[in-house]
Amino acid sequence: MRSESEPRGRRVVAIAWTLAAGLVLLAPLPPGLAELAGETPALPLDKLAHLALFALVTRSWLRAAAPARGRRALAVALAAVAYGALLELLQPLAAERSTELLDVAANAFGTALAWVFQRRKSGGPPEL
């Protein structure tokens, strides 16, 4: 049995991850971090950070929208992709930041991972 505060707690967590994503992706980079993130040969750390961050954001949104199955889960995932794209478009407003299509793709891939995890956890393919 769920307590009445559980859905509220999930919404608070979702809001916190949403704000954290905005802060992380729009804040100016500390000196030297841009060079470090771009120097990993196989896959830049920056792309992995985007992927992980948006997997967490989307997972928190899906939990806040519980039960998030079928079209509702898909709508939540599409909203997360749109949020990731919006943050990426706003990045040029921050010092040391620029819009990168690969960052949008990493955000979307992280969202897709969270959506697939939600699908598997809810017992199968979504009902669209």
BAFIFI-134579 format. One record per residue: residue number from 1; x, y, z of N, C-alpha, C, CB in turn; residue in three letters. Coordinates in nm, 2 decimals. Glycine has a CB too. Layout:
<nuvexs>
NUVEX pos   n.px   n.py   n.pz  ca.px  ca.py  ca.pz   c.px   c.py   c.pz  cb.px  cb.py  cb.pz code
NUVEX NUM      X      Y      Z      X      Y      Z      X      Y      Z      X      Y      Z  ALA
...
</nuvexs>
This chain:
<nuvexs>
NUVEX pos   n.px   n.py   n.pz  ca.px  ca.py  ca.pz   c.px   c.py   c.pz  cb.px  cb.py  cb.pz code
NUVEX   1   0.08  -0.12   0.00   0.00   0.00   0.00   0.09   0.12   0.00  -0.10   0.00   0.12  MET
NUVEX   2   0.06   0.22  -0.09   0.14   0.34  -0.10   0.09   0.44   0.00   0.13   0.40  -0.24  ARG
NUVEX   3   0.18   0.52   0.06   0.14   0.63   0.14   0.11   0.75   0.05   0.25   0.66   0.24  SER
NUVEX   4   0.03   0.84   0.11  -0.01   0.96   0.03   0.11   1.04  -0.01  -0.11   1.04   0.11  GLU
NUVEX   5   0.22   1.04   0.07   0.34   1.12   0.04   0.43   1.06  -0.06   0.41   1.14   0.17  SER
NUVEX   6   0.41   0.93  -0.10   0.50   0.87  -0.20   0.50   0.94  -0.33   0.47   0.72  -0.21  GLU
NUVEX   7   0.38   0.96  -0.39   0.37   1.03  -0.52   0.43   1.17  -0.51   0.23   1.04  -0.57  PRO
NUVEX   8   0.41   1.24  -0.40   0.46   1.37  -0.39   0.62   1.37  -0.38   0.41   1.44  -0.26  ARG
NUVEX   9   0.67   1.27  -0.31   0.81   1.25  -0.30   0.87   1.22  -0.44   0.85   1.14  -0.21  GLY
NUVEX  10   0.80   1.14  -0.52   0.85   1.11  -0.65   0.85   1.24  -0.74   0.77   1.00  -0.72  ARG
NUVEX  11   0.75   1.32  -0.72   0.75   1.45  -0.80   0.86   1.54  -0.76   0.61   1.52  -0.78  ARG
NUVEX  12   0.89   1.55  -0.63   1.00   1.63  -0.58   1.13   1.58  -0.63   1.01   1.62  -0.42  VAL
NUVEX  13   1.15   1.45  -0.64   1.28   1.39  -0.70   1.28   1.43  -0.85   1.28   1.24  -0.68  VAL
NUVEX  14   1.17   1.42  -0.92   1.17   1.45  -1.06   1.21   1.60  -1.08   1.03   1.42  -1.12  ALA
NUVEX  15   1.15   1.68  -1.00   1.18   1.83  -1.01   1.33   1.85  -0.98   1.09   1.91  -0.91  ILE
NUVEX  16   1.38   1.78  -0.88   1.52   1.80  -0.84   1.61   1.76  -0.96   1.56   1.72  -0.72  ALA
NUVEX  17   1.59   1.64  -1.02   1.67   1.60  -1.13   1.65   1.69  -1.25   1.63   1.46  -1.17  TRP
NUVEX  18   1.53   1.74  -1.28   1.51   1.84  -1.39   1.59   1.96  -1.37   1.36   1.87  -1.40  THR
NUVEX  19   1.59   2.02  -1.25   1.67   2.14  -1.22   1.82   2.11  -1.22   1.63   2.19  -1.08  LEU
NUVEX  20   1.86   1.99  -1.17   2.00   1.96  -1.18   2.05   1.95  -1.32   2.02   1.82  -1.10  ALA
NUVEX  21   1.97   1.89  -1.41   2.00   1.88  -1.55   2.02   2.02  -1.61   1.90   1.80  -1.63  ALA
NUVEX  22   1.93   2.11  -1.58   1.94   2.24  -1.63   2.06   2.31  -1.58   1.81   2.32  -1.60  GLY
NUVEX  23   2.09   2.30  -1.46   2.21   2.36  -1.40   2.33   2.31  -1.46   2.21   2.34  -1.25  LEU
NUVEX  24   2.34   2.18  -1.46   2.47   2.11  -1.52   2.49   2.15  -1.66   2.46   1.96  -1.50  VAL
NUVEX  25   2.38   2.15  -1.74   2.40   2.17  -1.89   2.40   2.32  -1.93   2.29   2.11  -1.96  LEU
NUVEX  26   2.36   2.41  -1.84   2.36   2.55  -1.87   2.47   2.63  -1.80   2.23   2.61  -1.85  LEU
NUVEX  27   2.53   2.58  -1.69   2.63   2.65  -1.62   2.76   2.65  -1.70   2.65   2.58  -1.48  ALA
NUVEX  28   2.83   2.76  -1.68   2.97   2.76  -1.75   3.05   2.65  -1.70   3.04   2.90  -1.72  PRO
NUVEX  29   3.13   2.60  -1.79   3.22   2.49  -1.75   3.34   2.54  -1.67   3.27   2.41  -1.88  LEU
NUVEX  30   3.38   2.46  -1.57   3.50   2.50  -1.50   3.63   2.50  -1.59   3.53   2.41  -1.38  PRO
NUVEX  31   3.73   2.58  -1.56   3.84   2.58  -1.65   3.91   2.44  -1.67   3.95   2.68  -1.60  PRO
NUVEX  32   3.94   2.41  -1.79   4.00   2.28  -1.82   3.91   2.16  -1.84   4.09   2.25  -1.71  GLY
NUVEX  33   3.78   2.17  -1.79   3.69   2.06  -1.80   3.65   2.03  -1.95   3.57   2.08  -1.72  LEU
NUVEX  34   3.64   2.14  -2.03   3.60   2.12  -2.17   3.71   2.04  -2.24   3.58   2.25  -2.23  ALA
NUVEX  35   3.83   2.07  -2.22   3.94   2.00  -2.28   3.95   1.86  -2.24   4.07   2.07  -2.26  GLU
NUVEX  36   3.93   1.83  -2.11   3.93   1.70  -2.06   3.82   1.61  -2.12   3.92   1.70  -1.90  LEU
NUVEX  37   3.70   1.67  -2.12   3.59   1.59  -2.17   3.60   1.56  -2.32   3.46   1.67  -2.15  ALA
NUVEX  38   3.66   1.64  -2.39   3.68   1.62  -2.54   3.80   1.54  -2.58   3.68   1.75  -2.61  GLY
NUVEX  39   3.88   1.50  -2.49   4.01   1.43  -2.52   4.00   1.28  -2.51   4.12   1.48  -2.43  GLU
NUVEX  40   3.89   1.22  -2.47   3.87   1.08  -2.46   3.85   1.03  -2.60   3.76   1.04  -2.36  THR
NUVEX  41   3.94   0.94  -2.65   3.93   0.90  -2.79   3.80   0.83  -2.83   4.05   0.82  -2.82  PRO
NUVEX  42   3.76   0.73  -2.76   3.65   0.64  -2.80   3.52   0.71  -2.79   3.65   0.51  -2.72  ALA
NUVEX  43   3.49   0.76  -2.67   3.36   0.83  -2.65   3.38   0.94  -2.55   3.25   0.73  -2.61  LEU
NUVEX  44   3.36   1.06  -2.58   3.39   1.17  -2.49   3.31   1.15  -2.36   3.36   1.30  -2.55  PRO
NUVEX  45   3.37   1.19  -2.25   3.30   1.18  -2.12   3.18   1.27  -2.12   3.40   1.23  -2.01  LEU
NUVEX  46   3.18   1.38  -2.20   3.07   1.47  -2.21   2.95   1.39  -2.25   3.10   1.58  -2.30  ASP
NUVEX  47   2.96   1.31  -2.35   2.84   1.23  -2.41   2.79   1.13  -2.31   2.88   1.16  -2.54  LYS
NUVEX  48   2.88   1.07  -2.24   2.84   0.97  -2.13   2.77   1.05  -2.02   2.96   0.90  -2.08  LEU
NUVEX  49   2.81   1.17  -1.99   2.75   1.24  -1.88   2.61   1.28  -1.93   2.83   1.37  -1.85  ALA
NUVEX  50   2.59   1.33  -2.05   2.46   1.36  -2.11   2.37   1.23  -2.10   2.47   1.41  -2.25  HIS
NUVEX  51   2.42   1.12  -2.14   2.34   1.00  -2.15   2.30   0.96  -2.00   2.42   0.88  -2.21  LEU
NUVEX  52   2.39   0.96  -1.91   2.35   0.92  -1.77   2.26   1.02  -1.71   2.48   0.91  -1.69  ALA
NUVEX  53   2.28   1.15  -1.73   2.19   1.25  -1.67   2.05   1.24  -1.72   2.25   1.39  -1.71  LEU
NUVEX  54   2.03   1.22  -1.86   1.90   1.21  -1.91   1.83   1.07  -1.88   1.90   1.23  -2.06  PHE
NUVEX  55   1.91   0.97  -1.86   1.85   0.84  -1.81   1.79   0.87  -1.67   1.96   0.73  -1.81  ALA
NUVEX  56   1.86   0.94  -1.59   1.81   0.97  -1.45   1.70   1.06  -1.45   1.93   1.03  -1.36  LEU
NUVEX  57   1.70   1.17  -1.53   1.59   1.26  -1.55   1.46   1.19  -1.59   1.62   1.38  -1.65  VAL
NUVEX  58   1.48   1.11  -1.70   1.36   1.04  -1.75   1.31   0.94  -1.66   1.40   0.97  -1.89  THR
NUVEX  59   1.40   0.86  -1.59   1.35   0.76  -1.49   1.27   0.83  -1.38   1.47   0.69  -1.43  ARG
NUVEX  60   1.32   0.95  -1.33   1.25   1.02  -1.23   1.11   1.07  -1.28   1.33   1.13  -1.17  SER
NUVEX  61   1.11   1.11  -1.40   0.98   1.16  -1.46   0.88   1.04  -1.47   1.00   1.23  -1.60  TRP
NUVEX  62   0.93   0.93  -1.52   0.84   0.81  -1.53   0.79   0.77  -1.40   0.92   0.70  -1.60  LEU
NUVEX  63   0.87   0.77  -1.30   0.83   0.73  -1.16   0.73   0.83  -1.11   0.95   0.72  -1.07  ARG
NUVEX  64   0.75   0.96  -1.14   0.66   1.06  -1.09   0.52   1.05  -1.16   0.72   1.20  -1.11  ALA
NUVEX  65   0.52   1.00  -1.28   0.40   0.99  -1.36   0.33   0.85  -1.34   0.43   1.01  -1.51  ALA
NUVEX  66   0.38   0.78  -1.24   0.33   0.64  -1.22   0.18   0.64  -1.21   0.39   0.58  -1.09  ALA
NUVEX  67   0.11   0.54  -1.27   0.17   0.44  -1.35   0.20   0.49  -1.49   0.08   0.32  -1.35  PRO
NUVEX  68   0.32   0.49  -1.53   0.36   0.54  -1.66   0.38   0.42  -1.75   0.49   0.62  -1.65  ALA
NUVEX  69   0.27   0.38  -1.82   0.27   0.27  -1.92   0.21   0.32  -2.05   0.20   0.15  -1.86  ARG
NUVEX  70   0.24   0.25  -2.15   0.18   0.28  -2.28   0.21   0.42  -2.33   0.03   0.26  -2.27  GLY
NUVEX  71   0.10   0.48  -2.37   0.11   0.62  -2.43   0.16   0.72  -2.33  -0.02   0.66  -2.49  ARG
NUVEX  72   0.12   0.70  -2.21   0.17   0.80  -2.10   0.32   0.79  -2.09   0.10   0.76  -1.97  ARG
NUVEX  73   0.38   0.67  -2.09   0.52   0.65  -2.08   0.59   0.71  -2.20   0.56   0.51  -2.06  ALA
NUVEX  74   0.53   0.69  -2.31   0.59   0.74  -2.44   0.59   0.90  -2.44   0.52   0.69  -2.56  LEU
NUVEX  75   0.48   0.95  -2.39   0.46   1.10  -2.38   0.57   1.16  -2.28   0.32   1.14  -2.33  ALA
NUVEX  76   0.59   1.09  -2.17   0.69   1.13  -2.08   0.83   1.13  -2.14   0.69   1.05  -1.95  VAL
NUVEX  77   0.86   1.02  -2.21   0.99   1.01  -2.28   1.01   1.11  -2.39   1.01   0.87  -2.34  ALA
NUVEX  78   0.91   1.14  -2.46   0.92   1.24  -2.57   0.94   1.38  -2.51   0.79   1.24  -2.66  LEU
NUVEX  79   0.87   1.41  -2.39   0.89   1.53  -2.32   1.03   1.54  -2.27   0.79   1.54  -2.20  ALA
NUVEX  80   1.09   1.44  -2.23   1.23   1.44  -2.18   1.33   1.47  -2.30   1.27   1.31  -2.12  ALA
NUVEX  81   1.30   1.41  -2.42   1.38   1.43  -2.54   1.37   1.58  -2.57   1.34   1.34  -2.66  VAL
NUVEX  82   1.25   1.64  -2.57   1.23   1.78  -2.60   1.30   1.87  -2.50   1.08   1.81  -2.60  ALA
NUVEX  83   1.30   1.83  -2.37   1.37   1.91  -2.27   1.52   1.91  -2.29   1.33   1.85  -2.13  TYR
NUVEX  84   1.57   1.79  -2.33   1.71   1.78  -2.36   1.75   1.86  -2.48   1.75   1.63  -2.38  GLY
NUVEX  85   1.67   1.86  -2.58   1.69   1.95  -2.70   1.69   2.09  -2.66   1.59   1.91  -2.81  ALA
NUVEX  86   1.59   2.13  -2.58   1.58   2.27  -2.54   1.70   2.32  -2.46   1.45   2.29  -2.46  LEU
NUVEX  87   1.74   2.24  -2.37   1.86   2.27  -2.29   1.98   2.29  -2.38   1.89   2.17  -2.18  LEU
NUVEX  88   1.99   2.20  -2.48   2.11   2.21  -2.57   2.10   2.33  -2.66   2.11   2.08  -2.67  GLU
NUVEX  89   1.98   2.37  -2.70   1.97   2.50  -2.78   2.00   2.62  -2.69   1.82   2.51  -2.83  LEU
NUVEX  90   1.98   2.61  -2.56   2.01   2.73  -2.47   2.15   2.74  -2.43   1.92   2.72  -2.35  LEU
NUVEX  91   2.23   2.63  -2.45   2.37   2.63  -2.41   2.45   2.74  -2.46   2.43   2.50  -2.45  GLN
NUVEX  92   2.44   2.79  -2.58   2.52   2.90  -2.63   2.51   3.03  -2.54   2.49   2.94  -2.77  PRO
NUVEX  93   2.40   3.04  -2.46   2.38   3.15  -2.37   2.48   3.15  -2.26   2.24   3.16  -2.32  LEU
NUVEX  94   2.54   3.03  -2.23   2.63   3.02  -2.12   2.77   3.02  -2.17   2.61   2.88  -2.05  ALA
NUVEX  95   2.86   3.08  -2.09   3.00   3.09  -2.14   3.06   2.95  -2.15   3.09   3.17  -2.03  ALA
NUVEX  96   3.15   2.93  -2.25   3.22   2.80  -2.28   3.13   2.69  -2.32   3.29   2.76  -2.15  GLU
NUVEX  97   3.00   2.72  -2.37   2.91   2.62  -2.41   2.87   2.65  -2.55   2.78   2.62  -2.32  ARG
NUVEX  98   2.83   2.54  -2.62   2.78   2.55  -2.76   2.68   2.43  -2.78   2.89   2.54  -2.86  SER
NUVEX  99   2.59   2.45  -2.88   2.50   2.35  -2.91   2.57   2.24  -2.99   2.38   2.41  -2.99  THR
NUVEX 100   2.55   2.11  -2.95   2.60   2.00  -3.03   2.49   1.90  -3.05   2.72   1.94  -2.95  GLU
NUVEX 101   2.48   1.86  -3.18   2.38   1.76  -3.21   2.41   1.63  -3.14   2.38   1.74  -3.37  LEU
NUVEX 102   2.54   1.59  -3.13   2.57   1.47  -3.06   2.53   1.47  -2.91   2.72   1.44  -3.07  LEU
NUVEX 103   2.52   1.59  -2.85   2.47   1.60  -2.71   2.32   1.57  -2.71   2.50   1.74  -2.65  ASP
NUVEX 104   2.25   1.62  -2.81   2.11   1.60  -2.82   2.08   1.45  -2.83   2.04   1.68  -2.94  VAL
NUVEX 105   2.16   1.38  -2.92   2.15   1.24  -2.94   2.18   1.16  -2.81   2.25   1.19  -3.05  ALA
NUVEX 106   2.28   1.21  -2.74   2.32   1.14  -2.61   2.20   1.15  -2.51   2.45   1.20  -2.55  ALA
NUVEX 107   2.14   1.27  -2.50   2.03   1.29  -2.42   1.91   1.20  -2.46   1.98   1.44  -2.43  ASN
NUVEX 108   1.89   1.19  -2.59   1.78   1.11  -2.64   1.81   0.96  -2.61   1.76   1.13  -2.79  ALA
NUVEX 109   1.93   0.92  -2.62   1.97   0.78  -2.60   1.95   0.75  -2.45   2.11   0.75  -2.64  PHE
NUVEX 110   1.99   0.84  -2.36   1.97   0.82  -2.22   1.82   0.81  -2.18   2.03   0.93  -2.14  GLY
NUVEX 111   1.74   0.89  -2.25   1.59   0.88  -2.23   1.54   0.75  -2.28   1.53   1.00  -2.31  THR
NUVEX 112   1.59   0.70  -2.40   1.55   0.57  -2.45   1.58   0.46  -2.35   1.61   0.55  -2.59  ALA
NUVEX 113   1.70   0.47  -2.29   1.74   0.36  -2.20   1.65   0.36  -2.08   1.89   0.39  -2.15  LEU
NUVEX 114   1.61   0.47  -2.03   1.52   0.48  -1.91   1.38   0.43  -1.96   1.51   0.62  -1.86  ALA
NUVEX 115   1.34   0.46  -2.07   1.21   0.41  -2.12   1.20   0.26  -2.14   1.17   0.48  -2.26  TRP
NUVEX 116   1.31   0.21  -2.20   1.32   0.06  -2.21   1.32  -0.01  -2.07   1.45   0.02  -2.29  VAL
NUVEX 117   1.40   0.05  -1.98   1.40   0.00  -1.84   1.26   0.00  -1.78   1.50   0.08  -1.75  PHE
NUVEX 118   1.19   0.11  -1.80   1.05   0.12  -1.75   0.96   0.01  -1.82   0.99   0.26  -1.78  GLN
NUVEX 119   0.98  -0.01  -1.95   0.90  -0.11  -2.02   0.92  -0.25  -1.96   0.93  -0.11  -2.17  ARG
NUVEX 120   1.05  -0.28  -1.94   1.08  -0.41  -1.89   1.03  -0.43  -1.75   1.23  -0.44  -1.89  ARG
NUVEX 121   1.04  -0.32  -1.67   1.00  -0.33  -1.53   0.85  -0.34  -1.52   1.05  -0.21  -1.46  LYS
NUVEX 122   0.77  -0.28  -1.62   0.63  -0.29  -1.61   0.57  -0.42  -1.68   0.57  -0.17  -1.68  SER
NUVEX 123   0.66  -0.50  -1.73   0.61  -0.63  -1.77   0.59  -0.64  -1.92   0.49  -0.66  -1.71  GLY
NUVEX 124   0.67  -0.57  -2.00   0.65  -0.60  -2.15   0.64  -0.47  -2.23   0.54  -0.68  -2.17  GLY
NUVEX 125   0.61  -0.49  -2.35   0.60  -0.38  -2.45   0.49  -0.28  -2.41   0.58  -0.43  -2.59  PRO
NUVEX 126   0.50  -0.16  -2.44   0.40  -0.06  -2.40   0.28  -0.08  -2.49   0.45   0.08  -2.41  PRO
NUVEX 127   0.17  -0.04  -2.44   0.04  -0.05  -2.52   0.03   0.09  -2.58  -0.08  -0.08  -2.43  GLU
NUVEX 128   0.05   0.11  -2.71   0.04   0.24  -2.77  -0.09   0.26  -2.83   0.15   0.25  -2.87  LEU
</nuvexs>
